[in-house]
Amino acid sequence: MAITSANQLELLQTAEAVAREKMIDPDLVIQAMEESLARAAKSRYGSELDIRVRIDRKTGRATFARIRTVVEDEALENHHAQMTVKQAKTHLADPKVGDEVIDEVPPVDLGRIAAQSAKQVILQKVREAERDRQFEEFKDRKGTIINGQVKREEYGNIIVDIGRGEAILRRNEKIGRESYRPNDRIRAYIKDVRREARGPQVFLSRTDPQFMAELFKMEVPEIYDGIIEIKAVARDPGSRAKIAVISYDNSIDPVGACVGMRGSRVQAVVNELQGEKIDIIPWNQDQATFLVNALQPAEVSKVVIDEEAGKIEVVVPDEQLSLAIGRRGQNVRLASQLTGLDIDIMTEADESARRQAEFTERTNLFIETLDIDEMMAQLLVAEGFTNLEEVAYVDTEELLSIDGFDEGTAGELQARARDHLEAANRKAMETARELGVEDSLVNFEGLTPQMLEALAKDGIKTLEDFATCADWELAGGWTTANGQRVKDEGVLEKFDVSLEEAQHLVMTARVMLGWVDPTEAEAEGEAEAVTEEDEA
């Protein structure tokens, strides 16, 4: 049956019914109908024509009109949908570019194919409106927990009915091997809400660490009220988790509040997470203390933090090693996620062996370069001397404070150290020159001959080359790739050049070359200093 020959009010009634069922604006359904009728009319009168349909919102009467737009003579491309100002004078009293000439055309009856096409247009528009409505409704609920009902399973993904729409729980967002049947109740975390060309726009997760945090917020009133804060969460979904909490009220124990009376609160979370074991840890501003807590139940003997590298070394008693690492590295991995640091765990025996190796290496360095016996070299290392520069340029009084060292011995040691360093500098400079280092870089203040040699070997031979370097290319740094922290070796890293020093050197070079205005460089440095203070 043709839409246009049907009862005109039936269009409005159909639009109202569809809008009510899909919970969208009835006007959107009518607009879809108008578009489908216009498409059918174009197939009848010609696709090059601009035909528009208007359905009266009160009577349901559909009006078909042919539109021709007035354009400049040279802009006329389609005479079926456009006309010049001169041509328009027969239709309009004072035509101007942009005016429209509207002629009503007879309505068309839809054949079977045209009616099917019109139906597809309407369904498509309704689906688009439904998705827009769903997006607007759920976009502000991202990061919260929602209850739903399982509708069906598609290739391991669960489609969930969430009331006024559908959501998807992907296979990799489910805990372990949990399975669901149609009509099962499910609770999940809204991980993301985004516009998609088709299908659900609400993406759920039961493995996200924040799912556990939100569950605790529901079970522990103190967290909801802000008295207790969850500072960090780490999960191995379905197996084990760690959560760090802090209390802003001295009278409330954050761990006890999360555990609840006889473990009732934490047990409710554990049951929802399919028996996942949860370690509740008191958060501490001091990284070392926090890490010791995070590695529970293992005992820690010593913690050494390398803040620049973002790494931390933990020394544990020999019998505690397997407990600290955990089954398949689970305990240390979760502690690493919780603290945001790379953690190296070693036993007391391993640390002792490493310290002994460092002691031997430094002793041999002093024996070979200063031509002294083993006992004197060991005395220097034991007093904290690690390299020749420290021996050569330290205050003589520090050497004299070592047992058995007199002024003659101290003076001779410093002279030998300086001679060796000068010889090494000459050799490094010769190598750098042979590699093509130019005077502009040699005369740049802040670079030693050994640094120049290292730069030359890396292809940096002029001040311009140096000025194009990034600070991390010189000082080294860490990047995260595929969830793993990867070390970027810096050209000058072995000379203990920090990121800040590298940044200052590069910026100075750019100012000298006129690439950067000195005041801008100074302002940038101050801004970075403020940022670092804020982060601290």
C-alpha positions, 0 to 999 in steps of 0.5 A: 500500500502506498504511504501517501494514499494511506490515512494521513493521520496514520503517519503521525500515529506510526511516528508516535508509536515508534518514538515511544517504543525506542524512547526517542523524539517523534520529530526524528521519526517524522524527519526519517519518513520525510527523507524516505519519501523524498528518496522515493520521489527522486527515483520517480522524477529523476535523481538529479532533482532536489525534491524535498518532502514536508509532513505537516505535524498536525494533519499528517499531510505530505507535501512534495516540492521541487527546489531550485537554488538561484546561483551565479551564471558561472556557478550553474552546474545542474540546471535541474536543481539550479537556475541563474538570476535571469532565469529566476526572474520569471518565478521571483520578483527580485531574485538574489543568489541563494534564493530558492524557487519552490514548485509543488509536484504531485505526490508519489505512490510507493511501489513495493521496492520503493516502499521497502527502500523507504522502510530501510531509511526509516529504520536506519534513522531510528537506529541512529537516533537510538544510538545518539540517545543511548550515548547521551544517556550513558556518557556521564556514567563512565567510571561507574558500576551498572547492573544489567541482564544478559541477553545473549552471547556473541563469539564469547562477548556478552551482550547486556541489557542495561535498561534503556540500551545495550552494552557489551562485555568483551571476552577479555574483560571477563574474569577468568572463565566465568560464563553467563546464560541468557537472563542472568543478572550481571554487575560490571564497570562502565569502562568506556562510552563512545560513538560507534558506527554500529553496535553497542556504544557502552563497553563494560569490564569486570577485570578493570582495577577500578571495578574493584575500587568502585565495589569497595566504594559501594561496600565501605561508607567511609570511602563513599564519604571521602574519609578513606581514599583508595590511592592505588589498585592492582589486579590479577583478575580472578586470582589476586589483587592489592588495594592501597588505602589512606584515612583522613581521620586519625580515629579510623583505621583504613584497613579495618574499615575496608575489611569490615566486621569479621571481614563482611565488607571485603568478603562481599567484594571477593564474592563478586570477583569470583573469589579473588584474594585481596590484600588491603594495604595502608598507603604511605607517602614514603615510597620505601615504606609503601613498597614494604607494605605492598610486598606483604606478606614477605619481609623486607630487609632493605630498600634502595630507590633510584628515582631518576630511573624509576627503579627500586631494589628490594633486599629480602632474607634468602628464605623470603625470596619465593614469598616476595616474588609470589607464584609466577611473579604475581606478588612482585608484579602487583606491588610494581603496579601498585607503586608504579616502579620497576622492582628488582628483588634480590636476596641478602646473599645476592646483594652481598655478592654484588657489593663485593663485585663493585668493591673489587672492580673499584679496587682494581681501577685504583691499582691499575691507574694509580700504581698502588698496592691492593691494601691502599686501593681497598682503603680508598674504596672503603672510604667511599672513593668510586672514581679517579676524579674524586681522588684527583680533585677532593680536598687533601684533608679527606685523604689525610683522614685515612689511616696511614695516609700522610701529606706526601702519600696524598699529594702523590696519589692526587698527582698520579690521578690528575696525570692519568686523567689528563692523558685520557683527556688528550687521547679522547680529544685526539679521537674526537678530532679524528672523527671530525668534531668541529671547534664550535662543539669543542669550545662549547662550555660543559663538555669534557673531551670524553663527552666529545668523543662519545658524541662524535662516535654517535655522529654529533660533531657540530654545535648545530648537531648538538642543539638538535638533540633531545634531553633524553637522547643525551641523558637517557630515560625510560619509555613504556612499550607494550606495558613494559618499561624500556631503557633508552641509553643516553649518549652522555649517560655514562658521565652521570649527566642528569636530564636537567643538565642535558636540558640546560646544555641543549637550551644553551646551545640553541640560544648561542645559535640564535634559535631560541630567544634567551628570555623565552628559554629562561621562562621555559626553565622557570615553568618546568621548575614550577611543574617539578615543584608541583609534582613533588 
